[in-house]
Amino acid sequence: MKALLSLIVLLLGGGAFAQTNVTNLDINEGVSKSVLLPKDLTVRVGMGFAGTVSDESQSEGSRTATLSLTPTYKFNKDYRITASASVTQEYEIERVFYSNTRLTLYLPTWTLLNDSITVYPSVAGSLPTNNIAYRDESFRGALSGGASFTGTLLSKTFPVSVYYNLSGGRNLHKFRRNNLRTANTEYFISHSLGLTKGIKKASITLAGTLNPAWDYNGDYEPTYSLSQTLSYAADNGVLYNLSHATGGRALDYRGDFSNVDLLDDYRSRISFNLVYTIK
């Protein structure tokens, strides 16, 4: 409880913003409660706990608690701007840190293939509010753009929602190398593919992401992530999520794509979070 109270105080006192994609916003749109907020403003509040599957005694083990806040404002009918705020506490070393501040402008959507695919274009910018990245990597911001494509497979027999996110951009750093003398990442691309099957109030999502990246020396350093999420939308307006995720460097020491694992004792993480959307 003490850790949770400290997270709330830190978030209200200074918060920072974390990335949230358009697909998650749309999935959670129905979880809400009417309050005295401006007509076109919604706010998502989330709280989560996560940890590696390795023992706490392992140096790679990590247990965290995160509190997040994501306001979204719609204007001119077809536009919306979103900011996401989160603060995380690590239990083992009692360290608290903020995410980078990210503002995303979602542009008017359009459809493809007889309205079977919806496209959500967006542009985004990040500010250096992550105290660790600011200090250790001299991170000073980022600019990016991209689009999300959503549709339905087997709509008449066994409907499954599918989405693909494509984005890319550039990071800005004060120095080309971090404190460990490793080159910082300059250019990045993100490919994300996910499948969601809903059954009444529950749903399961399988997702994978490949992030090609190049550092200031031009070296190629791709990363990946794989996740499985079970969600349940309760009658009280709370969305519960139980997830397993793993990820890291996609290339091994020989430069081959053989460092990708679905399960890993030191990189796999189990997380539980709940989200409440206020309208």
Phi, psi and omega in degrees: 000321178299319180295320181295317180296322179293324178296317180297316180297317181295319181294314180292331182279329184208346182017166173209168190248141179240161185287138174224128183268163187294331181296315179297322179298319182288321180297321184270006188298330184277352181268101188204171176212137182283127176221182182276073176243157174306150187306318187260017181247131172234151181226126175258130178244128182229150175221131184216158177229138183214157177194154177287159180279350177286164180293152179298335181288341178287142181295333180279347181293143182207132176240130184226156171234135185228137174240131185229155179219127184227096174275143177228131181238126178262138179212156182052031176067310188257003183240152172207150179235136185232140171233142179237134182237135176211152175222136186235140175244129175266128187286317188299315184251008177052046180254137177245133178215155178259156172277169174291149179282124182232123175249130182236129176255116178268124183272170180304140180275163171214171184239158179229159174053059178057045177067014180278342179233129177255135183249129179244094178281153181202158171230150186214159175218144180243142177248151188278070178260358172281110186298328181286314179295323179297317183280310189275333182246357185054037179293131182235007177140177179202150175233138182207166176208159180177193181205152175246139180241122182236147179196189182229132175261147177051047187299333184266342184244307183215075188299130178228126177282137180230141176222151175225124178250131176233125179211164179196159181180199184224136173270152177242128179229152176287324179235154182286339182237155178271187183294340178268008179070019175266140182296135176287157177281129180259303181250146182214153174225148179228126173245122178232134179230132181218150177235132180231128176243121180259138176228101186056243183269357182250159177205156176232136183235131173247127185219151176217145181226136173240127184241088173296140182210152179230134179273184184290348175267358182086007180282143184270122183225078181283147173237167182216165170209146176229138183214153174226128186229132173252123184239150177217126179262109183279163180294337181279006177090007180259135176258121181258136181230131173240123189226152166236136181215149175217161181172180182149208179291134183275337183259142174274188184294343178268355182087015179263154177280063180238012180260015182263121181228141176286326179230137179208130184300329187257341182251340179290139181229139174254133181223151174228130177214158175232146184231134177233125182256126181252131178243000000 
